[in-house]
Amino acid sequence: MSKIEKKEFTPARFIIAIVLIVIVVGWTVPTLGVFVTSFRDSRDIYGSGWWSVLPHKALVMAETFELPKNTDPNAPISIKGKTASFEEWRQGILMEDESTIRWIGNKRSRTIEIYKEKWVGFGANLTLQNYRDVLSGGTVEFTDAQGNVISRQGNNFSDAVLNSIAVAIPATIIPILIAAFAAYAFAWMEFPGRRPLFIMVVALLVVPLQIALIPILRDFTHWGLNGTFVGMWLAHTSFGLPLAVYLLYNYISTIPRDIFESAYLDGATPFVSFVRLVLPLSIPALASFAIFQFLWVWNDYLVALVFLGDKNRVVTSALAAMVGEKGQDWHLLTSGAFLSMILPLAVFFGLQRFFVRGLMAGSVKG
Amino acid sequence: MSQSIEPDWRPLPLAAFVVLTGAVLVGGFILLQNMQGMKILMTLFAVIWGLGSVALLFYVLNAVAQSMPRKIRSMSVAFVFAGPAVLLLFWALVLPTLRSLRLSFMGPNGKEFVFLDNYKFAFSDPIMLESFRNNLLWMIFGTSACVILGLIIAVLADKSNREKLVKSLIFMPMAISFVGAGVIWKFMYAYKGEGPNIVEIGLLNALVTAFGGKAQAWLLIPFWNNFLLIIIMVWLQTGYAMVIISSAIKSIPNELNEAARVDGANSIRIFFSITIPSIMPTLITVTTTILIFSLKLFDIVRVMTGGNFGTNVIANEFYLRQFTYGNSGQASAIAVVLLVVIVPVLAYNLRQFRERKVLK
């Protein structure tokens, strides 16, 4: 497709645009829903869908009053010239002036609310309280749709975010360092076993993690590494190594030989030419793998679940635990989910170019 | 140049340096274990110490290798460079494969030999059969939906003015964890029960009721709930398929399309006779990757249903066997089955590798 052709307007182009818009909207709406909900007041979340922050016509409570104490809820009740049973009032009855009248609560409450249809929108109560609650480790309180105050033990998401950082940054950079050294050795050094060892790396690219989890867990239990950051670094480094060595080898082996030779003639040892030449020259490949590995480690749940358990919970396991413990507390779940996504989304949108390149270079990972 | 970062070591200072490095490694670890109270400080320390010790380790090992007699020096340096990676891979992947294989013939705690009992379980237990069926659903429907949707979006976006925007938005879920995606979609499928004045806050139920249908607890509907979970994977992985396919489409030489157009072929004809055959190798790679992915799928099922209501998959049953039932024999047998299924792909990778003569 040439550039000029792209600007032409044809019916076919119009249809394509419509189809794409439908797909893109469908793709983004689920995330948008969580994003919007995370900023809504907890009471609103349980009383209406998140889309109600958009302008729409809705029944809005206009008036509330109590019936006289002597009203018998078991007999037909007359309100504003209409007579109906308690159950019917509770369902809500449409009056002649287009308002709806509802009995709120149980029979003893005798509370009546009058609703009128009105245009509403953008008047939502936006708040940061959900984020404050989910980050806190103490007791948090919120109000549900009926106005009851419910208290919950906080999930201490702020600790989880810090744990995730402590796991993810070293687990991204350590494998890069180890793999870059190895890739350099495989590409430019002679040593016995070079070829079979590299074939092993390629074979390990697709080996499923599950095969390694139980034996490694046994070792960690032996060495007291369960629930520690060091254990996580070791596990993620090892699992990321095949792809890292493979990607970096493909890159480092294309560096022209002359560069190393002239460095050698200048008296540089391999270590020096690695630090001074190979690392700076491979920055694009290092960046691609770094983003790949960072997203992988940050978003990983299985490895964290197995080796960390409930100690030092990372964001994914904290979020999963929240789904289990409080599956209906949407104000906490949505803000927690969004907190877990901020960093990877920022990395992703900021460095998309490198990420795509890494994805192309080695698409199969165990 | 070499003097500045690599001094010539004499034996005694070198030995002292090695000891010091060891002390930094061990001391840092002990310190880290005792910093639970100060979370931010601990995070900072963990990052600096973790990265610092690996760099230090390489530096020291290299210094030791350089101090070797000239005859074996270059080989020792090569071992220092490649060694850590090779050792880690041996310990974390090669050895465990053999150990899992051994465990799979052993009883629940890995002590007594039970021969094929665990495999009998893996291929005949009702829960395993259900898992196999579900994994098959994931592999067939999930994979084909990802690839076909990815292909359609790639082709359409290629003809659009807003290609970059469209692709970024479809690709975005790749940055979201499965657990996060689980929350997002659980909210889509949310069900509040029945009763007067109950407002559905899940989008799916809201849409269904708006069109006159009845709200449902979607994730509890046997068999079909599998597809609701598969949708989540499709949502996450289509972006991957799209990006790879899109770059393959762009590498088709323009002359090929022009020539076909001159010969009178329309867009649809071009798509089937030129685009598809040219990107076939890419389609195969993408399909294999997503197939493997859906075979090992764990997080989505774990978070959404925990494998209940007829949605169990192999990887979740692996987890349950090890951590809920404490039966490492059965869990290992499941892991071995997973590996065996992937062996053809592994063999294909190796053949490709040999044909391309990557290693000079």
Interface residues (C-beta under 8 A of the other chain):
Chain A: M1 S2 K6 K7 A12 R13 I16 A17 V19 L20 I23 V24 W27 T28 V29 P30 T31 G33 V34 T37 I45 Y46 G47 S48 G49 W50 W51 R90 Q91 G92 R102 A145 S158 D159 L162 N163 I165 A166 I169 P170 I173 I174 L177 I178 A179 F181 A182 Y184 A185 F186 M189 E190 F191 P192 R194 R195 L197 F198 I199 M200 V201 V202 A203 L204 L205 V206 V207 P208 L209 Q210 I211 A212 L213 I214 P215 I216 D219 T228 F229 V230 W233 L234 A235 T237 S238 F239 L241 P242 V245 Y249 N250 S253 A263 D266 G267 A268 T269 P270 F271 V272 F274 V275 R276 L295 W298 N299 D300 Y301 L302 L305 V306 V315 T316 S317 L319 A320 V323 G324 G327 W330 L333 T334 G336 A337 S340 M341 P344 L345 V347 F348 F349 Q352 V356 L359 M360 S363 V364
Chain B: M1 S2 I5 E6 F29 L32 Q33 K39 I40 M42 T43 A46 V47 G50 L51 V54 A55 F58 Y59 N62 Q66 S74 M75 V77 A78 F79 V80 F81 A82 P84 A85 V86 L88 L89 W91 A92 L93 V94 L95 P96 T97 R99 S100 L103 I153 L156 A157 D158 K159 S160 N161 R162 V166 S168 L169 I170 F171 M172 P173 M174 A175 I176 S177 F178 V179 G180 G182 V183 I184 W185 K186 F187 M188 A190 P196 N197 V199 E200 I201 G202 L203 A206 W235 Y240 V243 I244 S247 N254 S267 T285 V286 T288 T289 I292 L295 K296 F298 D299 R302 V303 G306 A315 F318 Y319 Q322 F323 S328 A331 S332 I334 A335 V336 L338 L339 I342 V345 L346 N349 L350 F353 V358 L359 K360
